[in-house]
Amino acid sequence: DIVVSGVTGAVSKVTVTLVGFSHTYPADVDVLLTGPNGTNVLLMSYCGDGESVTNLTLTFDDDAESAMPSAALSSGVFQPTAYQPGTVELPAPAPPLPYGGTLSVFNGTNANGTWSLYVYDHAYLDVGTISQGWRISLTSSNRICCYGSILPAPVLQSVLLSNNVAMATWTSIPGLTYRLQYRTDLNGTNW
């Protein structure tokens, strides 16, 4: 479990990383993420094949270029992938079916609380570990902007003056709100 606190705003993106994933038959492994309000997503199920893997780093991101392969696994960034969704129900204490298919199921929810990762080997005789644990990355809709340290400051690109009207164009970062201050007298101090 990972306990999150102090996040303001609703969740707008979630990514999850497994570090040090090893298994003698990775296609047997099911991984489920559950958020604080019970929302869940099946990150991987029936992925890979019977080829043993050692010390992989697997990141799950809806924006990844591809799904996890049904062939041999290697480290990388993948979309959550379940090749046989609804066929395997993880045992308690994991929640029962149904399971979500994308990390966007968490969008709009509260990030604060306990995030749980359930890993289930649905076959016998094979073994595996996640030797260095797992990480979660949360982005909230309430971004705090610190120009010059975390986010770059807007850069004035051009100013067009025509018929006593000024039009300014500057670089921007999608998703941020900008406030333009102006004054009508350059000798004054009030904006």
PyMOL CGO cylinders between C-alpha atoms (Angstrom):
from pymol import cmd
from pymol.cgo import CYLINDER

trace = [
    CYLINDER, 0.00, 0.00, 0.00, 1.01, 3.60, -0.62, 0.3, 1, 1, 1, 1, 1, 1,
    CYLINDER, 1.01, 3.60, -0.62, -0.71, 6.30, 1.44, 0.3, 1, 1, 1, 1, 1, 1,
    CYLINDER, -0.71, 6.30, 1.44, -1.08, 9.68, -0.27, 0.3, 1, 1, 1, 1, 1, 1,
    CYLINDER, -1.08, 9.68, -0.27, -1.94, 12.90, 1.55, 0.3, 1, 1, 1, 1, 1, 1,
    CYLINDER, -1.94, 12.90, 1.55, -1.90, 16.64, 0.94, 0.3, 1, 1, 1, 1, 1, 1,
    CYLINDER, -1.90, 16.64, 0.94, -2.85, 16.53, -2.75, 0.3, 1, 1, 1, 1, 1, 1,
    CYLINDER, -2.85, 16.53, -2.75, -5.25, 19.28, -3.78, 0.3, 1, 1, 1, 1, 1, 1,
    CYLINDER, -5.25, 19.28, -3.78, -7.50, 19.04, -6.81, 0.3, 1, 1, 1, 1, 1, 1,
    CYLINDER, -7.50, 19.04, -6.81, -8.84, 15.95, -8.52, 0.3, 1, 1, 1, 1, 1, 1,
    CYLINDER, -8.84, 15.95, -8.52, -6.67, 13.30, -10.16, 0.3, 1, 1, 1, 1, 1, 1,
    CYLINDER, -6.67, 13.30, -10.16, -5.98, 14.03, -13.83, 0.3, 1, 1, 1, 1, 1, 1,
    CYLINDER, -5.98, 14.03, -13.83, -3.34, 11.35, -14.57, 0.3, 1, 1, 1, 1, 1, 1,
    CYLINDER, -3.34, 11.35, -14.57, -1.94, 8.23, -12.93, 0.3, 1, 1, 1, 1, 1, 1,
    CYLINDER, -1.94, 8.23, -12.93, 1.08, 6.13, -13.87, 0.3, 1, 1, 1, 1, 1, 1,
    CYLINDER, 1.08, 6.13, -13.87, 2.41, 3.07, -12.04, 0.3, 1, 1, 1, 1, 1, 1,
    CYLINDER, 2.41, 3.07, -12.04, 5.88, 1.48, -12.14, 0.3, 1, 1, 1, 1, 1, 1,
    CYLINDER, 5.88, 1.48, -12.14, 6.94, -1.98, -11.00, 0.3, 1, 1, 1, 1, 1, 1,
    CYLINDER, 6.94, -1.98, -11.00, 10.68, -2.11, -10.28, 0.3, 1, 1, 1, 1, 1, 1,
    CYLINDER, 10.68, -2.11, -10.28, 12.60, -5.38, -10.29, 0.3, 1, 1, 1, 1, 1, 1,
    CYLINDER, 12.60, -5.38, -10.29, 9.84, -7.57, -11.76, 0.3, 1, 1, 1, 1, 1, 1,
    CYLINDER, 9.84, -7.57, -11.76, 11.02, -11.15, -12.17, 0.3, 1, 1, 1, 1, 1, 1,
    CYLINDER, 11.02, -11.15, -12.17, 8.97, -14.26, -12.88, 0.3, 1, 1, 1, 1, 1, 1,
    CYLINDER, 8.97, -14.26, -12.88, 9.54, -17.74, -14.26, 0.3, 1, 1, 1, 1, 1, 1,
    CYLINDER, 9.54, -17.74, -14.26, 6.28, -17.61, -16.30, 0.3, 1, 1, 1, 1, 1, 1,
    CYLINDER, 6.28, -17.61, -16.30, 5.06, -13.97, -16.54, 0.3, 1, 1, 1, 1, 1, 1,
    CYLINDER, 5.06, -13.97, -16.54, 1.85, -14.80, -18.43, 0.3, 1, 1, 1, 1, 1, 1,
    CYLINDER, 1.85, -14.80, -18.43, 0.50, -16.18, -15.13, 0.3, 1, 1, 1, 1, 1, 1,
    CYLINDER, 0.50, -16.18, -15.13, 0.74, -12.81, -13.35, 0.3, 1, 1, 1, 1, 1, 1,
    CYLINDER, 0.74, -12.81, -13.35, -2.20, -10.45, -12.83, 0.3, 1, 1, 1, 1, 1, 1,
    CYLINDER, -2.20, -10.45, -12.83, -1.61, -6.97, -11.37, 0.3, 1, 1, 1, 1, 1, 1,
    CYLINDER, -1.61, -6.97, -11.37, -4.47, -4.80, -10.08, 0.3, 1, 1, 1, 1, 1, 1,
    CYLINDER, -4.47, -4.80, -10.08, -4.29, -1.20, -8.80, 0.3, 1, 1, 1, 1, 1, 1,
    CYLINDER, -4.29, -1.20, -8.80, -7.00, 0.08, -6.46, 0.3, 1, 1, 1, 1, 1, 1,
    CYLINDER, -7.00, 0.08, -6.46, -7.47, 3.74, -5.54, 0.3, 1, 1, 1, 1, 1, 1,
    CYLINDER, -7.47, 3.74, -5.54, -8.67, 5.25, -2.25, 0.3, 1, 1, 1, 1, 1, 1,
    CYLINDER, -8.67, 5.25, -2.25, -12.34, 5.23, -3.30, 0.3, 1, 1, 1, 1, 1, 1,
    CYLINDER, -12.34, 5.23, -3.30, -12.30, 1.61, -4.52, 0.3, 1, 1, 1, 1, 1, 1,
    CYLINDER, -12.30, 1.61, -4.52, -11.88, 2.41, -8.21, 0.3, 1, 1, 1, 1, 1, 1,
    CYLINDER, -11.88, 2.41, -8.21, -9.53, -0.09, -9.83, 0.3, 1, 1, 1, 1, 1, 1,
    CYLINDER, -9.53, -0.09, -9.83, -7.70, -1.02, -13.03, 0.3, 1, 1, 1, 1, 1, 1,
    CYLINDER, -7.70, -1.02, -13.03, -6.18, -4.30, -14.15, 0.3, 1, 1, 1, 1, 1, 1,
    CYLINDER, -6.18, -4.30, -14.15, -2.65, -3.28, -15.17, 0.3, 1, 1, 1, 1, 1, 1,
    CYLINDER, -2.65, -3.28, -15.17, -1.58, -6.61, -16.64, 0.3, 1, 1, 1, 1, 1, 1,
    CYLINDER, -1.58, -6.61, -16.64, -3.10, -10.03, -17.17, 0.3, 1, 1, 1, 1, 1, 1,
    CYLINDER, -3.10, -10.03, -17.17, -1.93, -12.86, -19.45, 0.3, 1, 1, 1, 1, 1, 1,
    CYLINDER, -1.93, -12.86, -19.45, 0.90, -10.61, -20.68, 0.3, 1, 1, 1, 1, 1, 1,
    CYLINDER, 0.90, -10.61, -20.68, 4.20, -12.00, -21.85, 0.3, 1, 1, 1, 1, 1, 1,
    CYLINDER, 4.20, -12.00, -21.85, 4.62, -15.69, -22.37, 0.3, 1, 1, 1, 1, 1, 1,
    CYLINDER, 4.62, -15.69, -22.37, 6.35, -18.60, -20.67, 0.3, 1, 1, 1, 1, 1, 1,
    CYLINDER, 6.35, -18.60, -20.67, 9.81, -17.10, -21.07, 0.3, 1, 1, 1, 1, 1, 1,
    CYLINDER, 9.81, -17.10, -21.07, 11.38, -16.27, -17.72, 0.3, 1, 1, 1, 1, 1, 1,
    CYLINDER, 11.38, -16.27, -17.72, 12.19, -12.59, -17.05, 0.3, 1, 1, 1, 1, 1, 1,
    CYLINDER, 12.19, -12.59, -17.05, 14.51, -10.99, -14.52, 0.3, 1, 1, 1, 1, 1, 1,
    CYLINDER, 14.51, -10.99, -14.52, 14.69, -7.51, -12.98, 0.3, 1, 1, 1, 1, 1, 1,
    CYLINDER, 14.69, -7.51, -12.98, 12.38, -5.69, -15.40, 0.3, 1, 1, 1, 1, 1, 1,
    CYLINDER, 12.38, -5.69, -15.40, 11.06, -2.16, -14.88, 0.3, 1, 1, 1, 1, 1, 1,
    CYLINDER, 11.06, -2.16, -14.88, 7.47, -1.99, -16.14, 0.3, 1, 1, 1, 1, 1, 1,
    CYLINDER, 7.47, -1.99, -16.14, 5.63, 1.34, -16.29, 0.3, 1, 1, 1, 1, 1, 1,
    CYLINDER, 5.63, 1.34, -16.29, 1.91, 1.54, -16.99, 0.3, 1, 1, 1, 1, 1, 1,
    CYLINDER, 1.91, 1.54, -16.99, 0.68, 4.72, -18.67, 0.3, 1, 1, 1, 1, 1, 1,
    CYLINDER, 0.68, 4.72, -18.67, -2.48, 5.26, -20.73, 0.3, 1, 1, 1, 1, 1, 1,
    CYLINDER, -2.48, 5.26, -20.73, -0.41, 7.46, -23.06, 0.3, 1, 1, 1, 1, 1, 1,
    CYLINDER, -0.41, 7.46, -23.06, 2.16, 4.76, -23.84, 0.3, 1, 1, 1, 1, 1, 1,
    CYLINDER, 2.16, 4.76, -23.84, 2.65, 3.87, -27.49, 0.3, 1, 1, 1, 1, 1, 1,
    CYLINDER, 2.65, 3.87, -27.49, 1.68, 0.22, -27.14, 0.3, 1, 1, 1, 1, 1, 1,
    CYLINDER, 1.68, 0.22, -27.14, 0.10, -2.48, -25.04, 0.3, 1, 1, 1, 1, 1, 1,
    CYLINDER, 0.10, -2.48, -25.04, 2.21, -5.04, -23.22, 0.3, 1, 1, 1, 1, 1, 1,
    CYLINDER, 2.21, -5.04, -23.22, 3.19, -7.83, -25.58, 0.3, 1, 1, 1, 1, 1, 1,
    CYLINDER, 3.19, -7.83, -25.58, 1.76, -11.33, -25.47, 0.3, 1, 1, 1, 1, 1, 1,
    CYLINDER, 1.76, -11.33, -25.47, 5.27, -12.48, -26.41, 0.3, 1, 1, 1, 1, 1, 1,
    CYLINDER, 5.27, -12.48, -26.41, 8.44, -12.17, -24.31, 0.3, 1, 1, 1, 1, 1, 1,
    CYLINDER, 8.44, -12.17, -24.31, 8.45, -9.21, -21.90, 0.3, 1, 1, 1, 1, 1, 1,
    CYLINDER, 8.45, -9.21, -21.90, 11.14, -6.57, -21.58, 0.3, 1, 1, 1, 1, 1, 1,
    CYLINDER, 11.14, -6.57, -21.58, 11.40, -3.35, -19.59, 0.3, 1, 1, 1, 1, 1, 1,
    CYLINDER, 11.40, -3.35, -19.59, 9.36, -0.45, -20.98, 0.3, 1, 1, 1, 1, 1, 1,
    CYLINDER, 9.36, -0.45, -20.98, 6.31, 1.79, -20.79, 0.3, 1, 1, 1, 1, 1, 1,
    CYLINDER, 6.31, 1.79, -20.79, 3.02, 0.16, -21.69, 0.3, 1, 1, 1, 1, 1, 1,
    CYLINDER, 3.02, 0.16, -21.69, -0.71, 0.76, -21.67, 0.3, 1, 1, 1, 1, 1, 1,
    CYLINDER, -0.71, 0.76, -21.67, -2.58, -1.34, -19.10, 0.3, 1, 1, 1, 1, 1, 1,
    CYLINDER, -2.58, -1.34, -19.10, -3.16, -4.67, -20.87, 0.3, 1, 1, 1, 1, 1, 1,
    CYLINDER, -3.16, -4.67, -20.87, -5.42, -7.63, -20.11, 0.3, 1, 1, 1, 1, 1, 1,
    CYLINDER, -5.42, -7.63, -20.11, -5.53, -10.24, -22.87, 0.3, 1, 1, 1, 1, 1, 1,
    CYLINDER, -5.53, -10.24, -22.87, -8.41, -12.13, -21.29, 0.3, 1, 1, 1, 1, 1, 1,
    CYLINDER, -8.41, -12.13, -21.29, -10.31, -9.48, -19.29, 0.3, 1, 1, 1, 1, 1, 1,
    CYLINDER, -10.31, -9.48, -19.29, -12.94, -10.80, -16.93, 0.3, 1, 1, 1, 1, 1, 1,
    CYLINDER, -12.94, -10.80, -16.93, -11.55, -14.35, -16.87, 0.3, 1, 1, 1, 1, 1, 1,
    CYLINDER, -11.55, -14.35, -16.87, -9.46, -14.07, -13.71, 0.3, 1, 1, 1, 1, 1, 1,
    CYLINDER, -9.46, -14.07, -13.71, -10.76, -12.69, -10.44, 0.3, 1, 1, 1, 1, 1, 1,
    CYLINDER, -10.76, -12.69, -10.44, -8.07, -11.92, -7.91, 0.3, 1, 1, 1, 1, 1, 1,
    CYLINDER, -8.07, -11.92, -7.91, -8.69, -13.50, -4.49, 0.3, 1, 1, 1, 1, 1, 1,
    CYLINDER, -8.69, -13.50, -4.49, -9.54, -11.45, -1.39, 0.3, 1, 1, 1, 1, 1, 1,
    CYLINDER, -9.54, -11.45, -1.39, -8.45, -9.04, -0.10, 0.3, 1, 1, 1, 1, 1, 1,
    CYLINDER, -8.45, -9.04, -0.10, -8.42, -7.75, -3.71, 0.3, 1, 1, 1, 1, 1, 1,
    CYLINDER, -8.42, -7.75, -3.71, -11.78, -6.37, -4.84, 0.3, 1, 1, 1, 1, 1, 1,
    CYLINDER, -11.78, -6.37, -4.84, -14.10, -8.56, -6.93, 0.3, 1, 1, 1, 1, 1, 1,
    CYLINDER, -14.10, -8.56, -6.93, -14.79, -8.17, -10.66, 0.3, 1, 1, 1, 1, 1, 1,
    CYLINDER, -14.79, -8.17, -10.66, -15.35, -6.05, -12.69, 0.3, 1, 1, 1, 1, 1, 1,
    CYLINDER, -15.35, -6.05, -12.69, -11.96, -4.37, -13.16, 0.3, 1, 1, 1, 1, 1, 1,
    CYLINDER, -11.96, -4.37, -13.16, -11.25, -1.18, -15.08, 0.3, 1, 1, 1, 1, 1, 1,
    CYLINDER, -11.25, -1.18, -15.08, -9.17, -1.25, -18.25, 0.3, 1, 1, 1, 1, 1, 1,
    CYLINDER, -9.17, -1.25, -18.25, -7.44, 2.15, -18.23, 0.3, 1, 1, 1, 1, 1, 1,
    CYLINDER, -7.44, 2.15, -18.23, -5.77, 4.36, -15.65, 0.3, 1, 1, 1, 1, 1, 1,
    CYLINDER, -5.77, 4.36, -15.65, -8.12, 7.18, -16.65, 0.3, 1, 1, 1, 1, 1, 1,
    CYLINDER, -8.12, 7.18, -16.65, -10.77, 5.52, -14.44, 0.3, 1, 1, 1, 1, 1, 1,
    CYLINDER, -10.77, 5.52, -14.44, -9.10, 7.46, -11.61, 0.3, 1, 1, 1, 1, 1, 1,
    CYLINDER, -9.10, 7.46, -11.61, -9.52, 10.87, -13.32, 0.3, 1, 1, 1, 1, 1, 1,
    CYLINDER, -9.52, 10.87, -13.32, -11.70, 13.19, -11.26, 0.3, 1, 1, 1, 1, 1, 1,
    CYLINDER, -11.70, 13.19, -11.26, -11.23, 11.18, -8.05, 0.3, 1, 1, 1, 1, 1, 1,
    CYLINDER, -11.23, 11.18, -8.05, -9.53, 12.25, -4.83, 0.3, 1, 1, 1, 1, 1, 1,
    CYLINDER, -9.53, 12.25, -4.83, -5.84, 11.22, -4.76, 0.3, 1, 1, 1, 1, 1, 1,
    CYLINDER, -5.84, 11.22, -4.76, -5.62, 11.26, -0.96, 0.3, 1, 1, 1, 1, 1, 1,
    CYLINDER, -5.62, 11.26, -0.96, -5.85, 7.94, 0.82, 0.3, 1, 1, 1, 1, 1, 1,
    CYLINDER, -5.85, 7.94, 0.82, -4.54, 4.41, 0.38, 0.3, 1, 1, 1, 1, 1, 1,
    CYLINDER, -4.54, 4.41, 0.38, -3.53, 3.11, -3.05, 0.3, 1, 1, 1, 1, 1, 1,
    CYLINDER, -3.53, 3.11, -3.05, -3.15, -0.67, -3.13, 0.3, 1, 1, 1, 1, 1, 1,
    CYLINDER, -3.15, -0.67, -3.13, -1.41, -2.97, -5.59, 0.3, 1, 1, 1, 1, 1, 1,
    CYLINDER, -1.41, -2.97, -5.59, -2.56, -6.60, -5.77, 0.3, 1, 1, 1, 1, 1, 1,
    CYLINDER, -2.56, -6.60, -5.77, -0.37, -9.14, -7.55, 0.3, 1, 1, 1, 1, 1, 1,
    CYLINDER, -0.37, -9.14, -7.55, -1.71, -12.63, -8.20, 0.3, 1, 1, 1, 1, 1, 1,
    CYLINDER, -1.71, -12.63, -8.20, -0.10, -15.65, -9.84, 0.3, 1, 1, 1, 1, 1, 1,
    CYLINDER, -0.10, -15.65, -9.84, -3.12, -17.52, -11.21, 0.3, 1, 1, 1, 1, 1, 1,
    CYLINDER, -3.12, -17.52, -11.21, -1.18, -20.75, -11.90, 0.3, 1, 1, 1, 1, 1, 1,
    CYLINDER, -1.18, -20.75, -11.90, 0.96, -23.05, -9.79, 0.3, 1, 1, 1, 1, 1, 1,
    CYLINDER, 0.96, -23.05, -9.79, 4.62, -24.08, -9.77, 0.3, 1, 1, 1, 1, 1, 1,
    CYLINDER, 4.62, -24.08, -9.77, 6.11, -20.79, -11.01, 0.3, 1, 1, 1, 1, 1, 1,
    CYLINDER, 6.11, -20.79, -11.01, 7.59, -18.06, -8.84, 0.3, 1, 1, 1, 1, 1, 1,
    CYLINDER, 7.59, -18.06, -8.84, 8.34, -14.37, -9.06, 0.3, 1, 1, 1, 1, 1, 1,
    CYLINDER, 8.34, -14.37, -9.06, 9.12, -11.15, -7.20, 0.3, 1, 1, 1, 1, 1, 1,
    CYLINDER, 9.12, -11.15, -7.20, 8.93, -7.39, -7.49, 0.3, 1, 1, 1, 1, 1, 1,
    CYLINDER, 8.93, -7.39, -7.49, 12.22, -6.93, -5.70, 0.3, 1, 1, 1, 1, 1, 1,
    CYLINDER, 12.22, -6.93, -5.70, 12.35, -3.13, -5.58, 0.3, 1, 1, 1, 1, 1, 1,
    CYLINDER, 12.35, -3.13, -5.58, 8.65, -2.45, -5.08, 0.3, 1, 1, 1, 1, 1, 1,
    CYLINDER, 8.65, -2.45, -5.08, 6.28, -0.19, -6.94, 0.3, 1, 1, 1, 1, 1, 1,
    CYLINDER, 6.28, -0.19, -6.94, 5.76, 3.54, -7.46, 0.3, 1, 1, 1, 1, 1, 1,
    CYLINDER, 5.76, 3.54, -7.46, 2.76, 5.63, -8.33, 0.3, 1, 1, 1, 1, 1, 1,
    CYLINDER, 2.76, 5.63, -8.33, 2.83, 9.03, -9.99, 0.3, 1, 1, 1, 1, 1, 1,
    CYLINDER, 2.83, 9.03, -9.99, -0.24, 11.25, -9.58, 0.3, 1, 1, 1, 1, 1, 1,
    CYLINDER, -0.24, 11.25, -9.58, -1.04, 14.47, -11.38, 0.3, 1, 1, 1, 1, 1, 1,
    CYLINDER, -1.04, 14.47, -11.38, -3.85, 16.62, -10.04, 0.3, 1, 1, 1, 1, 1, 1,
    CYLINDER, -3.85, 16.62, -10.04, -6.00, 19.19, -11.79, 0.3, 1, 1, 1, 1, 1, 1,
    CYLINDER, -6.00, 19.19, -11.79, -4.85, 21.86, -9.33, 0.3, 1, 1, 1, 1, 1, 1,
    CYLINDER, -4.85, 21.86, -9.33, -1.36, 22.67, -10.56, 0.3, 1, 1, 1, 1, 1, 1,
    CYLINDER, -1.36, 22.67, -10.56, 0.77, 25.00, -8.52, 0.3, 1, 1, 1, 1, 1, 1,
    CYLINDER, 0.77, 25.00, -8.52, 2.95, 27.13, -10.70, 0.3, 1, 1, 1, 1, 1, 1,
    CYLINDER, 2.95, 27.13, -10.70, 6.37, 28.28, -9.68, 0.3, 1, 1, 1, 1, 1, 1,
    CYLINDER, 6.37, 28.28, -9.68, 7.74, 30.05, -12.72, 0.3, 1, 1, 1, 1, 1, 1,
    CYLINDER, 7.74, 30.05, -12.72, 11.44, 29.77, -13.19, 0.3, 1, 1, 1, 1, 1, 1,
    CYLINDER, 11.44, 29.77, -13.19, 11.88, 26.79, -10.89, 0.3, 1, 1, 1, 1, 1, 1,
    CYLINDER, 11.88, 26.79, -10.89, 9.46, 24.04, -11.91, 0.3, 1, 1, 1, 1, 1, 1,
    CYLINDER, 9.46, 24.04, -11.91, 7.74, 25.50, -14.97, 0.3, 1, 1, 1, 1, 1, 1,
    CYLINDER, 7.74, 25.50, -14.97, 9.34, 27.91, -17.43, 0.3, 1, 1, 1, 1, 1, 1,
    CYLINDER, 9.34, 27.91, -17.43, 8.16, 31.51, -17.41, 0.3, 1, 1, 1, 1, 1, 1,
    CYLINDER, 8.16, 31.51, -17.41, 6.10, 32.63, -20.40, 0.3, 1, 1, 1, 1, 1, 1,
    CYLINDER, 6.10, 32.63, -20.40, 8.21, 34.36, -23.06, 0.3, 1, 1, 1, 1, 1, 1,
    CYLINDER, 8.21, 34.36, -23.06, 6.83, 37.37, -24.92, 0.3, 1, 1, 1, 1, 1, 1,
    CYLINDER, 6.83, 37.37, -24.92, 7.06, 36.49, -28.61, 0.3, 1, 1, 1, 1, 1, 1,
    CYLINDER, 7.06, 36.49, -28.61, 5.58, 39.55, -30.30, 0.3, 1, 1, 1, 1, 1, 1,
    CYLINDER, 5.58, 39.55, -30.30, 3.60, 42.73, -29.78, 0.3, 1, 1, 1, 1, 1, 1,
    CYLINDER, 3.60, 42.73, -29.78, 1.46, 44.15, -32.56, 0.3, 1, 1, 1, 1, 1, 1,
    CYLINDER, 1.46, 44.15, -32.56, 0.39, 47.79, -32.27, 0.3, 1, 1, 1, 1, 1, 1,
    CYLINDER, 0.39, 47.79, -32.27, -2.40, 48.99, -34.55, 0.3, 1, 1, 1, 1, 1, 1,
    CYLINDER, -2.40, 48.99, -34.55, -5.00, 51.78, -34.12, 0.3, 1, 1, 1, 1, 1, 1,
    CYLINDER, -5.00, 51.78, -34.12, -4.21, 52.20, -30.41, 0.3, 1, 1, 1, 1, 1, 1,
    CYLINDER, -4.21, 52.20, -30.41, -4.68, 48.46, -29.82, 0.3, 1, 1, 1, 1, 1, 1,
    CYLINDER, -4.68, 48.46, -29.82, -1.85, 46.26, -28.61, 0.3, 1, 1, 1, 1, 1, 1,
    CYLINDER, -1.85, 46.26, -28.61, -1.91, 42.52, -29.18, 0.3, 1, 1, 1, 1, 1, 1,
    CYLINDER, -1.91, 42.52, -29.18, 0.67, 40.46, -27.28, 0.3, 1, 1, 1, 1, 1, 1,
    CYLINDER, 0.67, 40.46, -27.28, 1.59, 36.85, -28.05, 0.3, 1, 1, 1, 1, 1, 1,
    CYLINDER, 1.59, 36.85, -28.05, 3.57, 34.69, -25.64, 0.3, 1, 1, 1, 1, 1, 1,
    CYLINDER, 3.57, 34.69, -25.64, 4.49, 31.05, -25.15, 0.3, 1, 1, 1, 1, 1, 1,
    CYLINDER, 4.49, 31.05, -25.15, 2.17, 29.09, -22.92, 0.3, 1, 1, 1, 1, 1, 1,
    CYLINDER, 2.17, 29.09, -22.92, 1.88, 25.74, -21.23, 0.3, 1, 1, 1, 1, 1, 1,
    CYLINDER, 1.88, 25.74, -21.23, -1.34, 23.81, -22.00, 0.3, 1, 1, 1, 1, 1, 1,
    CYLINDER, -1.34, 23.81, -22.00, -3.62, 23.48, -19.01, 0.3, 1, 1, 1, 1, 1, 1,
    CYLINDER, -3.62, 23.48, -19.01, -2.42, 26.59, -17.18, 0.3, 1, 1, 1, 1, 1, 1,
    CYLINDER, -2.42, 26.59, -17.18, -4.40, 29.78, -16.73, 0.3, 1, 1, 1, 1, 1, 1,
    CYLINDER, -4.40, 29.78, -16.73, -2.57, 33.05, -17.29, 0.3, 1, 1, 1, 1, 1, 1,
    CYLINDER, -2.57, 33.05, -17.29, -3.48, 36.47, -15.92, 0.3, 1, 1, 1, 1, 1, 1,
    CYLINDER, -3.48, 36.47, -15.92, -2.48, 39.50, -17.94, 0.3, 1, 1, 1, 1, 1, 1,
    CYLINDER, -2.48, 39.50, -17.94, -1.94, 42.71, -15.98, 0.3, 1, 1, 1, 1, 1, 1,
    CYLINDER, -1.94, 42.71, -15.98, -1.76, 46.06, -17.75, 0.3, 1, 1, 1, 1, 1, 1,
    CYLINDER, -1.76, 46.06, -17.75, -1.82, 49.78, -17.10, 0.3, 1, 1, 1, 1, 1, 1,
    CYLINDER, -1.82, 49.78, -17.10, -2.91, 52.63, -19.31, 0.3, 1, 1, 1, 1, 1, 1,
    CYLINDER, -2.91, 52.63, -19.31, -0.23, 55.05, -18.13, 0.3, 1, 1, 1, 1, 1, 1,
    CYLINDER, -0.23, 55.05, -18.13, 3.39, 53.92, -18.18, 0.3, 1, 1, 1, 1, 1, 1,
    CYLINDER, 3.39, 53.92, -18.18, 4.25, 56.61, -15.63, 0.3, 1, 1, 1, 1, 1, 1,
    CYLINDER, 4.25, 56.61, -15.63, 1.84, 55.18, -13.07, 0.3, 1, 1, 1, 1, 1, 1,
    CYLINDER, 1.84, 55.18, -13.07, 2.47, 52.39, -10.60, 0.3, 1, 1, 1, 1, 1, 1,
    CYLINDER, 2.47, 52.39, -10.60, -0.99, 50.79, -10.45, 0.3, 1, 1, 1, 1, 1, 1,
    CYLINDER, -0.99, 50.79, -10.45, -1.76, 47.78, -12.64, 0.3, 1, 1, 1, 1, 1, 1,
]
cmd.load_cgo(trace, "trace")
